[in-house]
Amino acid sequence: MAAYTRLPSLVFPGKYSPNFNYKKSCRLVCVSAQKPEKEIFLQSKVNTLLDSIKWDGKGLAVAIAQDIDTGAILMQGFANRDALAKTISSQKATFYSRSRSTLWTKGETSMNFINVHEIFLDCDRDSIIYLGKPDGPTCHTGAETCYYTPVSDFLQHPKVEDNRLASTTLYSLESTISMRKLDIGKSENGKPSWTKRLLLDNKLLCSKIREEADELCRTLEENEDKFRTASEMADVLYHAMVLLAVKDVRIEEVLQLLRDRFSQSGIEEKKSRKSNS
């Protein structure tokens, strides 16, 4: 992602300074001028980007922070030209506070910064997404995100505050598996759920992962239809995520490793595995 930097001010000595080495200075100025030239070009591109955004009558646009790995919406605020420019420069999610009429970088007080990896604009160019990774809880309440009140639960129990985070399908599954793991040891009526059985029996779990992976491969070898492939892949994912729960590994850690490999070649990735093993 491009970086936006403020141009340094150049101060030249007096024209007739008797102790000034003009020849040496010329060389230094010529060399140092190469960097500002790149910065000027970069600043011009950023300004063009800022000009293309449809700021509202107050010079603002909605800015949403989203977790790059989980897909969770972390928070929503507003940004103006300076806030977006600072986000591009610092790679920290920066907003404009309407109540204080000033810029503020998320985490400047709590140190729970949102480290921005990419910025997206919508098709109308009137809203912004900061796609990044939070250093800690985003919400001032201590919750992971500011979105933890499901409307369906509220309509049924208006007086009960629920802290169920808005999660994508994969993370909802992870949460369900985690709850089953926490319930192990508690008294229950009838047989334990299939997930609990897998959590308690490593041999059963590993045999199911191997079985489901083989069935997934068969859909390719035997040219089965797309639905069958999707179904077998769902089984592989489910059982693999139970194994992650047993090992206390979060799916977020897996996705982060995948993201880190996007910019690596296969050779580089294999070398990094050996160095970490």
N, C-alpha and C positions, 0 to 999 in steps of 0.2 A: 504494500500500500504506500502511496506517495506520502512524503513527509513535508509539512509546511513549516518553514522557518522564517523568523524575522531577519531581514537583511542587516548585517553589521554596518555601523557607520564608519566611514573611512575618514581619518583626519590627516591632512597633509601638512608638513611643516612650512614655515615661511619660505618664500622664494629665494631670499638672499641670505639664508642662514649660513655663516662661515664654516661651521663644523658639520655641515650636513653632507653625507656621501650620496650625491644624486645618482651616480651610476648603480651603486648597490641598491638604493631605494627603488630605482626603476625596475630592477630585476624582481625585487620582493613584491612590488605592486602588481607587476605583470603576472607573477605566479599566483598571488592571492586573488587576483581578479577572476581566475578561472572558476573558482568555487562560487563566488557571487553570481557569475553568469549562469551557472546551472540553477542556482537558487532563484534567480529572477525568472528563468523559464518555468521552474516549478511553481513559483508563486503565481505566475500568469495563468497556469493551468488550473490552479486552485480557485483563483478569482473567476475564471470562466465557469467552473463548476458551481460556485456560489451564486453567480448571476443567473444560472439556469433554474434554480429552485424557486418555486412559487411561494414566497414568504407571504404571510397574511398581512392585514392592514397594520399590525404592530411589529412587523418584521420577524415573525415567529413561524415555526413549523413544528408539528408533533414529532417527538423523538422517542423511539422505543428501544430499550435495551433487551437483547435476547441472548440466552446462553448458547454459545456456538456448538456445544456438545449435546446438551439435553433438549435444546429447542424451547426451553421454558422462557416465557416472557418474564423478565426480571422486574421491570418498572417502566413507567411512561412519564415523560416530561416534555419540555419544550426547548427548542434550540433556535438561536439566531445565527447570523453569519459568523460572528466571533466565536460562538460556542462550537460550531461545526469545524471552523478552522483550527481551533485549539485541540479538538478531538483528533483531527487528522495529524496534527503536529505531535501531540503528547501520547497518542494512542490510549488515552484514558477517557472514558465517557464523560463528556462535559455538557452541561445544560444551561439554560437561562432561567433564573428564578424570577418569576413574575411578582412575587410578594416582596422580594428584596431589590428587584431591578438590578440584578448583577449576575455575572457568570458564576457557576459553581461546578466543581468537578466531584462526581460521586466518589465518596471515600476520603475527601480531604480532611474530614474530622474523624471518622471511624476507622480510616485506613482500609476499608473494604472497597477498594477500587474495582471498577469493571474494565479489564484490559481488552481494548478493542482490536480485533483481528481484521475486520472488514466492515465497510459501511455500505448499506444499500439504500437506494431511493425507490419510491414506488413509481408506477407508470405515469402518474400525474405530476410527479416531482413536488408534492406538497407534504410528504411525510418521510421520515428517516428511520432506518433501523441501524442501531449500533450492535453488531454481532461480535460478542466477546466472551471473556471468561471472568467471572467474579472472584475476588480474593476471599470473600466471606459472605455472610448474609447480606442481601441487598436491602431488605425492608428495615425501617427504623425499629420495628417491633422485634427484630431478631429472626424473622422468618426468611427462608431462602429467597423468596420472591415476594412482591407486593400483592400477588394474586393468590389468595388462599381461602376465599369464601365462595364455595359452589352455590349457585343460585338454586339448584334443585333441592339441596339440603336446607337452605334458608327458607324456602317456601313451605317446607314440611315442618320445620322447627325454627321459627323466626327468632326465638330467644336463646338459641344454642349457637355459640360461636364455634365454627369448625375451622380447623387449620389444615384441611386437605388441599395440598398444592395442585395447581393446574398442571397435569402431566400428560405427556404424549403416551401412546399405547405401550411402548417399550418400558417406560418408566412406571406406568401403572402396574404392569406385570411385575416389575422388580419390587414395587412396594407391596404387592400382594404376597409374593414369595417371602419377603422380609417379615411380614406379619405372621405367616405360617411358622417361620423359624422362631419368632418370639413366643409363640404359643406352645412350643415343644415343652413337655413336662407338666403342662396344665391338665387337670382332669377334664375328660370329655366323654360324651355319650357316643357309643358306637365305634366303628372303625376309624382310624386316622385318615385324613385326606391323602390323596395320591402324592401331593407335594410334600407332606410331612414324611410319608414313607420314603420318598427319595432323599430327603434331607437327613434321614436317620440311617440310610443304608448306602454306603459308598459303592459297593459292588453292584447293587441294583441300578444305581444312578449311572455309573460308567457303562454298564451293559446296555442301558436304554439309549445313551448318547451314540454308542457304536451302531446299535440297531437302526436308529433313526437316520444317522448319517449314511448308512448303507442303502436305506430305502430312498433317500434323496438322490443318491447317485443312480439308482435303478431307473428313476424317472427319465434320466438322460439316456442311459444305455438302452432302455426299452421303449424310448420315444413316447412316453406317456404325456397326457395333456397338461396344460399350464396349471389348471386347478390342482391337479395331483402334486405337481412340483411345489406350488405355494403351500399346500397342506403339509407336505413332508418338511419343508423348510420351517414352517411354524413349529412343528414338533421338535426339530433340531434346536431352534432358538430357545424354546421353553425349557427343555432339559439342560441345555448349556447354561442358561441363566440360573437354574437351580444349583448347578455346580459352582458358579460364581458366588452365590450366596453362601454355600458351604465354605468356600475359601475366603470369604469376606472381601471379595473384589466387586467394586461397583461397575456397572456397565459404562458409566461415565469415564472410568479409567481406560477401558477398552477403546472407546470412541476417541479419546484424546490421543492414544497411541496411533490409531488409524489416521487421525488428522495430521499428526507429526510426520507420518510417512508419505503424505501427499506430495511433498516437495523433494522426496528422496528417490533415488534410483534403486532398483532391486539390489544392486551390489552394495550400495551404501547402507541399505537397511539391514542386510545380512551382517555387515561389519559391525554395526551398532549392537546387534543381538549378541555377537560373540564378545564384544567389549563389556557388555552388561551381565554376561553369564558368569 
